[in-house]
Amino acid sequence: MILTNPLINELFKAFFIQRWNDKIRPVDLIEMDKHAHKVIIAYCIAKYEEKQGKDVNWQMLIKGSIYELLRRIIISDIKSPIYYKIKLDYKEIYKKMNSWVFESLAPFFEDETIKKELWSYLYEDNFLDESSAKILGAAHKYASYWEFQIIKYANPGGYQILETEKDFLKELDTYLEFIGIRKLLSKQPIADFVDLCGQLRFQIRWQQLPRLPKTSVLGHSLLVAIISYFLALENKSCPRRLYNSFFGGIFHDIPEIATRDIISPVKNFSKDFEMLIKEIEQSLAEKEIYPLLEDNMREEIKYFTQDEFKNKIYSNEKTIDDLSVSDLNEKYNEDRFNPIDGEVIKAADRLSSFLEAWYSMKFGVKNDEFADSMEAIKLRYKNVRFGKVDMNKIYENY
């Protein structure tokens, strides 16, 4: 099985990792949130490259995003400047560090193909093609610079604040070949979209309940994206379906920028209320979010966010959504159908919610809402299969 319980638990650790923890921070800056923001920025940069007629290796962007998050989880105590100095100036030590990272992560993988890919990512400089590596590098740097703006205003006269900003801008200059970076730095509308997505890190899920850790909508979305992607891999999904699973996961909560996160018991107390909230979300998204996007992004993100939990294809210039996962596996598992596993994204969304409750209970924050939610989710997926994926096998270890 590709998505093992140890791997899920390792990914969840990114919610505990504090960034910039040697600076005054008005809010917690969390590793999972930063990587989610990085993925969204990489998507925007890559879409501008596509619009210019350039080839984008989306599968490598996805893999690079996931494997780098796993590396960062292991080496979280090493500050970025020190990490990059080791990488550039102490190559033998860098290799030994990556060997330790691989040995730490390898037990979490049962699938040998994924394990070999992780090894290649850590050991081989050419695992990522040059363009993918640069896009991810640019997204990483801009996401960190975005965080730094918060740090700067909280530490206006702080040690090395001016030097740090100069270093960021100097490093971002090396990515000015990307029209997306130029638009972000010159505060074009896409920069407002990236800012809005960044604000999802301040929206705390289950906000009326005490929890450990306090997960954000943004970080939650990345965990959903990674789980969806690995589940899609289990079903040998075509490249476009893998792409839709990952980016459908990362963008599934984007309309909540406008409405904020509403927990399921409130949202679902009435079918009419649930439908009304969806209508308001889409109406506000049409007004506040979609106008910030280029055409090639706008229509795709609408495809991800409208009826986001339905299995869909796009054929003969129309969306067909009355489909099962078996239909997608057997009839539409081809790029030309643009298939998306909405049910699987929903299952990943619920699994992420389950984990948020489970970890809180594990750390002693106990209440009836968590217990009831966990029981309901486990019961919901007790006998559910999505092709080769047996959801019960995931839940039986919790």
N, C-alpha and C positions, 0 to 999 in steps of 0.2 A: 504494500500500500504506500502511495506517495505521501499522503497527509497523515503522519503518525501523531499520536498524542504527545510524545516528547518534543516533536517539531513544533506543534501548536503551542506548547508551554514555553518553548524557547522564544518563539516569536512574541509571545505575550510579555516577555521580560522588557521589551522596548518601551512599554508603558511606565516602567519604574525608573528609567534612566533620565536623570536630570541633565540638562545642557546649561552651559554658562554658569556653572555652580560656584564660580569664584567671583561672580559679579552680583551687584544688587539687581534683583529682578522683581518687577511689580506683579508678574504672574509666573507660574512654573512653565518652563520651556522644556518639552519632553521629546525624547528621541523619536518615538513613533510619529508624533505630530510633524516633526521636521521632515521626516522621510516621506510622509504623505504629501506634504506641500511640495517637496522636491519632485515627486512623481507627476503632480499636476503641472508644475512648471516645465518639466521635460516634455510632457504631452503638448503643451502650447508651443514650445520651441520647435518640436518635431513637426507639428502641423504647419507651421510657417515654412519649414523646409520643403514639405510635400507640396505646398501651394506654389512654390517656385520650381516645381518639377523635379526635385531631387528625391532619390530613393532613401527611405527610412527603414531600418531593420527593427521593426517594432518588437519582434520576439527577443532580440538582444537587449533592447531597452527594458523590457519587463524582467528578464533574467538578471540583468545587471542591477536593477533596483532591488530585487529580492535578496540576491546574494550579498550585496553591499550592506543591506540592513542587518543580515545575519553576522557579517564580519564586525560591524559596529557594535552589536550586542556583546560580542566576546571581548572586544578591546575598548569598551566604553570608558575605562579609567584613563586612557591615554588621550591627552589633549591634541586637537587637530594639528597645531603647529609642530608639536613633537612627532606625531605620526608621520607627517609629510617630510620632516627632516630625516627621519629614519629611512623612509622610502627612497629619498633622493641620494642621501649621502652614506648610508650604511646598509648596502644591499644584501649582504650576507645575513645580517641580523634581521632585516626585513623578511627574508626568505624563511628564517627560523620562526619568526613571529607568525607568518602565514601557515607554516606547518603546524604550529600549536593551535591556531584557529581552526584548521581543518580537523585535527585530531579531536578538538572539543566539539565540533559540529557533526562529525561523521556518524556517531552513534544514533543521531536523531533521524537518519535516513535509512529506509529499507530498500528504496529503489536505487539500483546501481547506476542507472543512466543519470539521474539527478546528482548522485554522489560524485560521479566523474565530472559532471559539469561544474559542480562547486569546486572540485580540485583544480580544474582548468582555469576557472575564474581567479582563484587565489594564486596560482603558480605561473600561468602563461600570460604574458603581456598582450598577446594578440587574440585572447579569447573574445573580447569585444572588438568589433571593427572600429576603425579610427573615428568615424562619424558618431557612432553610438556612444563611445567613450567620451567624446567632446560634449555631446548633448547632455549626458548625465553629469559631467563635470561642471558645465555651465549652470545646470539646474541646481546642483548641490551648492555652488558658490552663491547663486542668487537667493536661495532659500536661507542660507546662513546669514547673508547680508540683510535680508528682511528681518530676521530675528535681531540682528545687531542694532537695527533702528530702535527697537524697544530698549535694548541695553543702553544705548547711547543717551536716550532721554532720561533714563533712571540714574545714569552715572555721568552727568555732563562734564565734570572735571576729573573723572576717574583716571586711574593709571593707564597709560597707553591707549586711551580711547581714540585720540586723533590719529595715532600711528596705525591702530587697527583699521580704522575707516580707510585710510590711505592704502593700506595693503589690500583691503577688499576691492576697492575701485581699480587698483592696478591689476589685480587678478581678473576682475570682470572685463577689463580692457582686452584681455587675451581671447575673449569669446565674442568680440564685436563682429566677427564674420557672420554670426547668426542674427537674422533680422528680428527674431523673437527677443533676443537680449537687447538689441537696440531699442525696440519698442518698449520693453519693460523699463529700461533706464531713462527713457525720455518721457515716461508717464503717459503712454498711449492708452486707449481704453482697455487693452488686454492687461495692463498693470492693475487696473481697478478690479478686473475679474480675479487676478491672482491675489490681490489684497482681500477681496471678499472670501475667497476660499481659505485664506490664512486665518480669517476671523473665526472659522469653524473650530480652530484649536481652543478658542475661548468659550465655546459652547460645551458645557459639561453635561454628559449624559446622566440620567437618573438624578437630576440635580437636587431633588427634594429628599434624597436618601443619603445617609453617610456611607461612603464606600472607600475601599482601598484596592487598587489605585483609582483615582478620579480620572476616568477616561474621557476624552473629548470626541466630538462628532468627527473631526478630521482624522484622528488616529484610528478610531473605530473603522472608518471607511477604508483605510489601508489594510487593516487586518481582514476585512471582508473581501477586498480585492485579491489578496494573496491566497486566502482559503478558496475562493471561487476559482482562481487560476489552477491551483493544484487539483481540485476536484475535476475540473475540465480536462486536465492532463490524464487523469485516470480513465476517462472515456475516449482517449485518443482523438481529441477534438482537432478540427482543422485549424490552421493558423488564425483565421479571422474569428473563429469561435473562442479561441484562447484570448485573443485581443479583446473581444467584447466581454468576456468573463472578468478580465482584470480591470479594464477601464470602466465597464459597467458597474463594478464594485466600488471603484474609487469615486465615481460621480453619483452614486445612487441617492445620496443624501444632499446633493447640491441645493435643491429647492429649499432646504431648511435654513439656508442663509437668510431667507426672507421671513420665515415663520418661527425659527428656533426649534430645537428638539422637543417633541411632545411624546411622552412615554406611551407605550402601547395601551395600558389599561385606560388612560384618558382618551387617547385617539380612537379606541375601538369600543367605547361604551355604547355607541350608537352607530349603526351603519350610515345613517344620514350625516352624522357629524364627521365620520371618517371621510366620506365623499366630499363634504364641504371643505374640509381641510385640504384635501388633494386639489380641489378646484382653486382655492385661494393660493396654494403653493404655486400652481402652474401659472395663475394670473400674475402673481408678483414676479415670478421668474421671467415671464414674457416682458414685463415692464422694467425690471431692475438688473437681470442677469444676462439674458440672451443678447440684448443690444450691444453688450461689451465684446461679443465674440465675432470672429470672422465667419463667413458663411460655412466653410468646410468644418468648422468646430461646432457651430450653432446647431445644425441639423443633426449631427451625430450625438451631441449631448442631449438633445431632445429625445432621440431614440433610446438613450440610456435611462432617461429620467421619467418619461411618460410610460405608465404601466410597467414600471421597472422590474416587477417581480413576475411578469408573464414571459413564458417562452415565446420567442418571436423569430420570424425571418422577414426579409424584405425581398419581394419577388414581383415582377411585372409592375413596378412602380407603386406598390402598395405593401403595407405591413400586414402580415398574417400572424395572429397570436393565439389561435385556438389549437395549441400544439402541446404534446408531451415531450419529456426528455427522450423517450424512445423514438419519437418522430424525428427529433433532431439527430439522434445517433444513427438511425437507419435510413432516413430519406434526405436530410438536409445538411449533412455534415460536410459541406463544401463552402469555400469562400464566397462563391457567387450568390449564395442565399443570405449572407450576412447574419448567421444564426447567433442568438443570444439566449443563454440559459437563465431566464429570470427566476425560475423555481430554485435553481442551485444558488443564485445570488441571495435569494431570500433565506435559504438554508444556512448560508454562510453568515448572513446578518443575524440570524437567531443563535447560531453557534457562538458568535462574538458576544452577543448579549448574555448567553448562558455563562460564558467564561468570566465576564465582568461580575456577575452575581456569585459564581463559584469561588473566585479568588477573594472576594470580599468576605464570604462566609469562612473561607480557609484562614483568613487573617483575623477572625474573631468579630467581624461586623455582621451580626446576625439579626435578621428580621423576617417577618412572615412574607413580605413582598418578594424577597429573593428566593426563599424556599418555594413559594407557589410558582414563581416564574420558572425556576429550574425544573420543577416537577412537570409543569405543563409542556415545556420545550422537549424534555426527554420523552414524554408520552407521545407528543406529536410526531417524533421521528423514530419511534420504537421499531416499526416495521417498514420503514421507507427506504427504497433504493432508487438511486439515479443512475441507471445503467449499471456499471461495475461498482459504483459507490454504495456501500452499505452504511447508512448514517448511524445505525444502532451500534456498530463497532466503535465508532468514535465516542459515543456517549457512555458506553458501558464501563469505561475506565474513569468516569467521574462520579 
